[in-house]
């Protein structure tokens, strides 16, 4: 096995606990389309409207 070229152990150690915590929240019945849509929506920057 070869590591990913962009492997970063420190980043993985930072994100892994949160990812493992969220893992049970994923519905087995949820389709791939919904999973991708949800992931993309979470990655979009949140913009505030200023009045």
N, C-alpha and C positions, 0 to 999 in steps of 0.2 A: 504494500500500500504506500502511495506517495501522498504527502500533504498537499493541500491546496496551495497555489502560488501566493494567495493573499491571506494565508493562515495567520491569525493574530490571537494568540492564547490569552493575552490580557483582555482583549475585547470580548472573547468568548466567556471568560470568567465573570466579566461584568454583566453580560446579557443573559447567561444561562439560568440563573435563579428565577428571573422574571418570566422567561420563556417556559420553564418547567412549571411554574405556578399557573400559567395560563393554559397549559396543555389540557387539563381536564375540562376546560370550558368549551373545547372544540367538539361540536356535535358530529357523531359518526355519520349521521344521515345528511349532513350538510354537503351539498355538491361542490365540485371543484370551482365552478363559476362563482358561487357565493363566497367561497374562501378567498379566491383571488380578488374579487371586488372588495371584500372587507379589508384585506391586506393593503390594497392600493389606497383605499379611503383613509386608512390609518397613517399612511406615509405622506399624504398630501399636507402641505403646510396649512396651518390654521390661520386664516386672515381675519382680523377684526375690522368691522366697519366703523369708521370714525364719522361722527356727525359734525 
